[in-house]
Amino acid sequence: MLIQAALLGFSAGASPGPFQAVLLERAARVGPRRALHLALVPLASDAPTVLGSLLAVSGLPPAFLWALQLLGGALLVWMGAATLRGLWRPAGEATPAAEAPRARPTGFWQAALVNLLNPNAWLFWSLVGAPLLAAALRDSPGRAALFLAAFYLPLTATNAALVLVFGAVGKLGPRAARLLGALSAAAFLLLGLSQLLRAVR
């Protein structure tokens, strides 16, 4: 069970998605040291997802997932547009160093909101994670706690590795950081538009 939880945590961290796009954008914009705390975002944002999925382990109502897709898609499109505006900002208007102290808390809760509104996380926990966690909980609370630890340790480690990799590329110079910013903006827009399209179909 613990090996299965660890593999699931690693896969969740390594899979491309809205939260990984946030990691890329922040690491490129403020550097790996200031963005490293974002690796812990799932620990703060997943509690409603895990608890909600445990209460509805057989599956979530379609209307709930539709609302998540709509809200999450709109948020990602807005973030993509905001990132593009930052790329077009004149160099002398604001520097990443000047923005960094203000961006740190905002970035954490913005990333937490993206993670909370990600329908993929709700689908994973309702269809895969919650049944496994419920089975562990039936054995003992300690076993359930071990399952969660085995899942979140590789997940946060993978997130931290992504921040360091993206940040290292961003340190190659303004051109590389700008390229990473453009890639993150494209990721936000594509992911957001795809979620909105799935919601309106």
C-alpha positions in Angstrom: 0.0 0.0 0.0 2.8 2.4 0.9 4.6 1.8 -2.4 1.4 2.3 -4.3 0.8 5.6 -2.4 4.4 6.8 -3.2 4.0 5.9 -6.9 0.7 7.8 -7.0 2.3 10.8 -5.3 5.2 10.9 -7.7 2.9 10.5 -10.7 0.6 13.3 -9.5 3.6 15.7 -9.0 5.2 14.8 -12.4 2.0 15.0 -14.5 1.6 18.3 -16.4 -1.4 20.4 -15.2 -2.5 23.8 -13.9 -0.5 23.6 -10.7 2.7 22.6 -12.5 2.2 25.7 -14.8 2.0 27.8 -11.6 5.3 26.4 -10.4 6.9 27.1 -13.8 5.7 30.7 -13.8 6.7 31.5 -10.2 10.1 29.9 -10.4 10.9 31.8 -13.6 9.6 35.1 -12.2 10.9 35.2 -8.7 13.6 32.5 -8.7 13.8 29.0 -7.1 14.4 30.1 -3.5 11.4 32.4 -3.4 9.2 29.9 -5.2 10.3 26.7 -3.3 7.5 27.1 -0.7 5.0 26.4 -3.4 6.0 22.8 -3.3 3.9 22.7 0.0 0.8 24.1 -1.6 -1.0 20.6 -1.9 -0.7 20.2 1.9 -2.7 23.4 2.3 -5.2 23.0 -0.5 -5.9 19.3 -0.7 -7.8 18.9 2.6 -11.2 19.9 1.2 -10.6 17.6 -1.8 -9.6 14.6 0.3 -12.4 15.1 2.8 -15.1 15.8 0.2 -14.0 12.7 -1.8 -14.1 10.5 1.3 -17.6 11.6 2.0 -18.6 10.9 -1.6 -16.3 8.0 -2.4 -18.7 6.6 -5.0 -18.2 9.7 -7.2 -18.9 13.4 -7.2 -22.0 15.0 -8.7 -21.6 16.0 -12.3 -22.8 19.6 -11.5 -20.0 19.9 -8.9 -17.3 18.9 -11.4 -18.9 21.2 -14.0 -18.7 24.2 -11.6 -15.0 23.4 -10.9 -14.2 23.2 -14.6 -15.8 26.5 -15.2 -14.3 28.4 -12.3 -10.9 26.7 -12.7 -10.8 27.4 -16.5 -11.7 31.1 -16.0 -9.0 31.4 -13.3 -6.3 29.9 -15.5 -7.2 32.1 -18.5 -7.0 35.1 -16.2 -3.6 34.0 -15.0 -2.4 33.4 -18.5 -3.5 36.9 -19.6 -1.8 38.4 -16.4 1.4 36.6 -17.2 1.4 37.9 -20.8 0.8 41.4 -19.5 3.9 41.0 -17.3 6.0 39.9 -20.2 5.0 43.0 -22.2 5.7 45.4 -19.3 8.6 47.7 -20.0 11.8 46.6 -18.3 12.2 49.7 -16.1 8.6 49.6 -14.8 9.1 46.8 -12.3 11.7 44.2 -11.6 11.2 40.7 -10.2 13.3 41.7 -7.2 11.0 44.6 -6.5 7.9 42.4 -6.8 9.2 39.4 -4.9 8.2 40.3 -1.3 4.7 41.0 -2.4 4.5 38.1 -4.7 5.4 35.4 -2.2 2.2 35.2 -0.1 0.0 36.0 -3.2 1.7 33.3 -5.2 1.1 30.7 -2.5 -2.7 31.3 -2.1 -3.1 31.8 -5.9 -1.5 28.4 -6.4 -3.6 26.9 -3.7 -6.8 28.2 -5.4 -5.7 26.8 -8.7 -5.0 23.4 -7.1 -8.4 23.5 -5.3 -10.3 24.3 -8.5 -8.5 21.6 -10.5 -11.2 19.0 -11.4 -8.4 16.4 -12.1 -7.5 16.4 -8.4 -11.1 15.9 -7.4 -11.5 13.1 -10.0 -8.2 11.4 -8.8 -9.3 11.5 -5.1 -12.9 10.4 -5.7 -12.0 7.6 -8.1 -8.6 6.4 -6.9 -7.2 8.1 -3.8 -10.3 8.2 -1.5 -11.2 4.4 -2.0 -7.6 3.5 -1.1 -7.5 5.9 1.9 -10.9 4.6 3.1 -9.6 1.0 3.0 -6.6 2.1 5.0 -8.8 4.0 7.5 -10.9 0.8 8.0 -7.7 -1.0 9.1 -6.6 1.8 11.5 -6.1 5.6 11.6 -2.4 5.0 11.8 -2.4 3.1 8.5 -4.4 6.0 6.9 -1.9 8.5 8.2 1.0 6.4 6.7 -0.9 6.3 3.3 -1.1 10.1 3.3 2.5 10.5 4.3 3.6 8.1 1.6 1.6 10.0 -1.0 2.5 13.5 0.0 6.3 13.1 0.6 7.1 12.2 -3.1 4.5 14.7 -4.3 6.1 17.6 -2.5 9.6 16.4 -3.4 8.7 16.3 -7.1 7.1 19.8 -6.8 10.3 21.1 -5.2 12.5 19.5 -7.9 10.3 21.1 -10.6 10.8 24.5 -8.9 14.5 24.1 -8.8 14.7 23.0 -12.5 12.5 25.8 -13.7 14.4 28.3 -11.5 17.8 27.1 -12.8 16.7 27.6 -16.4 15.3 31.1 -15.5 18.8 32.0 -14.0 20.3 31.6 -17.5 19.3 35.2 -18.2 16.4 37.5 -19.0 15.8 35.8 -22.3 15.4 32.3 -20.8 13.2 33.7 -18.0 11.1 35.5 -20.6 10.8 32.2 -22.6 9.7 30.3 -19.4 7.2 33.1 -18.8 5.8 32.8 -22.3 5.6 29.0 -21.9 3.7 29.3 -18.6 1.3 31.8 -20.1 0.6 29.5 -23.0 0.1 26.6 -20.5 -2.3 28.7 -18.4 -4.3 29.7 -21.5 -4.4 26.2 -23.1 -5.4 24.5 -19.8 -7.9 27.2 -19.0 -9.5 27.1 -22.4 -9.6 23.3 -22.5 -11.4 23.3 -19.1 -13.9 25.9 -20.3 -14.6 24.0 -23.5 -15.2 20.8 -21.5 -17.5 22.7 -19.1 -19.7 24.1 -21.9 -20.0 20.9 -23.9 
